[in-house]
Amino acid sequence: VEDKFFETQLINFFKKNKIEFSFIKSPMFLSSRDDFKEYLQNNKKPFMGNFYKIQRIKFNILMKSKNEPLGGKWSFDEDNRNKLDPKVAVPKHIIFKQTNHTENIKKFLEKNFLDHPGEIESFNFPTTRKDTLNLYFDFLKNKLNLFGDFEDAISQKSHILFHSMLSPLINLGLLTPEQIVSETLAYAKTNKVKLNCLEGYLRQIIGWREFMRGIYQNYESKLENTNFFKHNKKLTKSWYEGTTGIDPLDHTIKNCIQYGWSHHIERLMVVANIMNLSGIEPKSVYRWFMEMYVDSSDWVMAPNVYGMGLFSDGGIFATKPYICASSYLLKMSDFKRGDWCDTLDGLYWQFIEKNKIFFGKNYRLSMMVKILEKMDKDKKKRIYSAADNFIKRNTN
C-alpha cells in the first residue's frame, strides 16, 4: 500500500480492532522506503540523475565495471528525442479478449458512473497475468529496439507508438519491476537491442518510478499544499471534452477519454504544460490527472503532477519548470502550424512575463526574459490576444 490515505485507514482499522500487523518490503518496487530515506540523508537535494546512478551500481544493471556504466554514459537521453520518422512502421497493439469479470464491471460502470470521464467500450488493457505477460513480451519483441529513439515523439497516427503501456499493470501487481528488469536484460543478451533504447527503458523502471515513490513518501504534504506560482484558475468542461482549440492538447485529451492513457511527453509537455501556462490551480490539475488516467494513484501522480508537471512545489527535485511554446510541439509531432501556435506562444510568453523575476534568477532560463524584452511589439500583441481569448474560453 503506497497511497498514504489508504495506509492510514488500514492502520487505524487494525488498531481499532486490535489486529496485529507488520510492514514488509513491497514487491512493487526494487528499493525499500528506508533505502530512499538513506539516500536523502546522504544528499542535500534529491536528483533523479544521481539516484538513478546509485540504483545502477547497487543492482549491477548495465555496468561495465563496478563504477563504470556500459557505453560510457549513465544516460542516453540525448539520443532519445527524435520525431517519428514517417518511414518507420509503428507496431500494431494487441487487442485483448474481455473476460466475464471485465464485461460485468463494464455493465456496472455504464449503470452507475455514466457521468464520469472516459469511454467504456474502447477499454483494452490486460486484466489477467497471462495477457499482461503477452503484452510485455510483445513490447520486447516489437517495440523495445525503437523505444528510446521515439519515446518523446507525438503522433496523430498512434497514441502508443513504441511505449509498453505497462504502468497500470505494474501498479496493480500483475507484473513486478524485478521481473521486468531481469526479463528485459535476458532478452537483450540474446537479441539485438540498441543501448540507448535498453538504457532508456530500464531508467523508467529502476530510476523514475522508484524515485517518484520516494519523493511521495517523504514530501507528500509539501507537494500537495504548495502553490509556488499562486495559480487560482479552474478548468472548464473543454478540458474534459478536448475542445480547447489547441490542436495537440485536444488530441491528447480525446485519447485520454478513449483510452485512459497517454505517454509521458503528452502528459508533461502538452497537458501539464498548458495547464500551468494557463494558471490552473495545482489541485485542479491533479484532480484532472487522477480522473483521466487508468494508472493514476496518489503515490505516482502527486510527484509527477506537482513536482514535474507544474513545479508548484517550488522545486523539491526539479531545477526548473517544464514549459514550452509551440516550437517544441511542432518539432516533436506531426501537427501542422496553425492558429493554435499563436495561442500557445502567447500563453508561454505571458507566463515568462508574469514570473520574470523568478526566470531572471534561473541560470538556465534567464535568456527567455531577454528574448521577451526584444520581441516585436506587433507579434507580442497578436499572440497575447490569442492567449487572452483562450483563457476566457477555457478557464473560470
N, C-alpha and C positions, 0 to 999 in steps of 0.2 A: 504494500500500500504506500503510494508516494504522495497523493494529494493530502495535504495537512488537515483539511476539514474532516475528511473521512477517517483518517487515522485517529484524530481526536475523538470523534464519535465512537469508534471502536473501543478505544482505551477506556473511555467513560462508561461504556456499556459493560465491559469486562469488570471494571472496578465496582460498579453499582451492583452487579450480580455475583460478585465475589468469585469470578472465574480467573484462574491462573493463566498468565500469558507470558511469552518471551519474544524477543526480537531475534530474527535470523537474517543473514545476508540474502538480499533478493537476487534470484537468478535473472531478473530483468536487466541487470547491469553487471559489468565486469568488475567495477570497483565498489567498495562499501562507502557508506556515509562517513565513517571515520577516516577513510583514505582521503576524502576530499577536505575534511577538516584539517588533516595534517598538511595537505597541500596549501591551504590558506594560511596556516601558521608559518610556513616557510616562504611565503611570497607576499609582498606588500599589497599587490593588486592582482586579482585573478585575470589571467590572459589565456585564451584558448590555445594559443600557439605554444606556450611553454608547458601547459597542462598536457597537451597532445604529445609533445616530445617526451615527457615523463611516462606517459602511457605506452608509447612505442618501446622505450627502453625496458620498462617494467615487465611487459608481456612479450618482449623479444619479437616484435612484429616488424617485418620489412627492415631488418637490421643487417648491415654488412659485418659489423663487429659490435662490441659492447656499447660504444657511444657514437658509432658512425652509421648513418642511415643508408639504406640501399639507394643507389643512384646519386648519392652525394648531396641530396636535399631532403629536408623534412617534409616539405610540401611542394607539390607541383601545380598549385592552384593557378599560377600564371599561365599554364598551358591549357587550362580548362575554361576558357572564356570565349568560346567560338560560337558564332551564329550558325544555325543549322544549314549545312550545305544542301541545296536543293537536289543534288545528285545522290545524296545518301538516303537509302531506303530505311524508313522507320519500321521496326518490327510490329507485327500485329499483337494486340493484347489478348490474353486468354479470356474466353467467355466461360464463366463458371456456372455449372448447373446449380440451381437453387434447391436447398434441402427443404424438407417438410417444415422444419422449425423456422427457416427463413421465410417461407411463404406465410406461415401463421403469424409471424411477427409483422410482416408487411400489411396483412389484413388488419391487425390490431392498430398499427400506426395510421392507416387510412381512416379508421373509425374514430380514433381518439386524438390524433395530432395533425389534422389536415391543415391547420393554420400555421404550422411550423415551417421554417425554410426547408427547401430541398424537394427532390423528386424521388419517389419510391421505386418506380418501375425500372429506372436505369441503374439500380444497385447492382454492382458487380465486383464484390470482394469475396475472397475465400472465407468460409466460416468453419472449415474443418482443417485439421492438421495435414491431411493428405493434399488438399487443394493448396494450402499455404506452401507446402514444400514444392509442389508443381510450379507455383508462381516464382518461387525463389530460384529453382533450378533453370527455369525459363530465362530469368534475368541473367544468370551466369552464362548461359549458352548464347543468348541472342542480344544482350544489351551491355554487359559489363565492359567489353572491349571498346565501346564508344561512349560509355557513361561519362568519363571525365571530359572528353572533348566537347560534349554538348550539354553538360549538366546545367549551364546557365542560360541556354538558349530558350527562346519563347517562340512557339509556333502555333498558327491557327489550324494547322493540319492535325496536330496531335497534342493532347494535354499531358500525355505520359512521356513521349519521346523515349529516352533510354533510362528512365528512372525505374527503380524497383517497386515502388508503391507498397513497401513492406512496413512502413511506420505504424499503421493501426494494428497490424498483426503482431508486431513485436511488443507494442504497448499492451496488447491483450494476452500475451504469453503463448501465442501459437508458434512462435519462433523466438529463440533466445539469442542475444548478442554473441555469446560464446560459440554457438553453433554456426552463426553467420561468419564469424572470423575464421574459425577452423576450416569450414567447408570452402570458403572463398579462397583461402590460401592454398588449400589442397587442389582446388580446381586450377588455380594459376600455375601450379607446378607442372601440370600435365597438359595445359592448353596455353596457347599464345594470348597473353593479356598484356596490354601496354601498361607500363609502370605508372604513368600519370592517372590512368583510369583505376587501377588497382588501389593505389595510394589514396586517390580522391574519394573512392567509395568507403574504404576502411576508416578514413578520417571522420566520416559522418557517424560511424558506429562507435569507434573507440574514443573519438575526440569530442565532437559537438554534442552528441546525445548524452554522454556521461557528464560533460561539462555543464550542460543546461540543468541536469538533475541536481548537481552540486550547488549551482547558483540558486536554484529554487529553494533547496533545503536550508540554505544559510542566509538568504537575503529576501525571503518571501514578503515580509512586511514592508520593506523599503521599496521593493518592486511594485507592490500593489498600491502604495499610499503616497508615492512621489509623483508630482506633475511638473517636471522641470521647465517646460516651455509655457506652463499655465494655460493650456488649451481648454476650452469650455464648450465648443460647439457639439451638437448632436447630429446623428445620422438620420437622413430621411429614407423613405422606402425605396428610393432609386438605388441605394447601396445593396438592397436585398433583391432587386429585380434585374440589375445590370442595365440601367437606363440613365447613367450619369452623363453620358455624352463624351467621355474619354474612351476611345476605342479599346485599347489594351485592358483597361480597368473593367469595362463592361464584358469583354470576352472572358476575363478571369472569373468575374462574379457569376456569369452564366455557367461556366464549367463547375464552379462550386455548387451551384444549385443542382446541376445534373449529376455530378459525380461525388460531391463531398470531399474533393481533394484537388490540390494543385501543387506544383513543385515549389521549391524554396525561393526561387527568384521571383516568381509571380506573387508569392506571399510577401516577400520582403520589399522588392523594388517596384512592385505595381501597387498592391493593395495597401500595405502598411505605409509605404512612402507617400502615396497620395492622400491617405487619411491624415497623416502627420502634417503634410503641407497645407491641408485644408483646416487645420486647427481643431480636429476632433478630439474630445476629451479622452484620455487614455482608457478609462474603464469602459467607454462605449466601443472603442476599438477592440478591446479584449473580449467583450461580450460577443461582438460580431464573429471573431475568430473561433470562439468556443461554440457558437451556434452553427457555423457553416462548415466545419471540418470534421470528418469522421475520426481523425486521430487526435482530437482535442482532449487534453487533460490539464488540470491546473499546473502540474509539475513541469510540463513542457511548454505550455502556452504562455505562462507568466513571464519567464525569462526571454522567450523568443519575441513576444509582442512588446512588452515594456522595455526590455533591455536592448534587443536588436532592432526591432521594427520601428520603435518610436524614440528611443533614447530618453524616455520620460523618467527613467531612474537617475538621470544625470551622469551616467557613465560608470556603473558598478564594474563592468568588464569591457565595455566598448570604449574606444577612444574618440569616436565621432558619430553623429547620426548618419544613418544610411539613407541618403536622399539623392534624387536625380531629377533632371529635366527630361524633355522628350528625346534628346540626342542619344542617351543610353538605351532607351527602349527601342528606338529605330535601329540602333547598332546591333542589338541582340535579338531582334524579332523580324518577322516578315510583314509587320504592319507598315502601311504606307503613310507618308507625311499627309497631314490633314489639319482641319481646324483644331482638333484635339491637341496638337502640338503647341499652339499659342496658349491654350488653356493651361496645360501642364507647365510650360515655361513660365507663365505668369505666376502660378502658384509657387513655383520653385524660387523665383527671384523675390517675390513678396516675402517669403519665409526667410530668405537671406537678409532682406532689409529689416524685417521686424526683429531679427536676432543678430544684427551686425556686430554688436559688442562681443557676443559670445564667439561668433565666427572670426572676428578680428583677432581674438586671443588664441585661436586654434591654428597652430603652425600649418597643418595640413589643409586648412580651409580658408585661411585669411585672404588668399588670392581672389576668392569669389567676391569678397567685398569690393576689392579694387576693380574687378571686371564690371560689377554693378554700377560703380561710380562713373565709369566711362561709357556706359550703354547709351546708344542712340535714343533720344527723347521720344521720338515717334514710335519706335519699336517698343519701348517701355510702356508707353500709353496704351498701345494696342494689346499687348499681352496681359497687362494689368487689368484692362477692361474685360478681357475674356475670362480671367481668373475670378474677378468680382462676380460676373454673371454665373459662373459655375458654383461659387459659394452660395449665392442667393437661391439657386435652384436645388442644391443638394445638401444643405445644412440647415439646422434650426438653432 
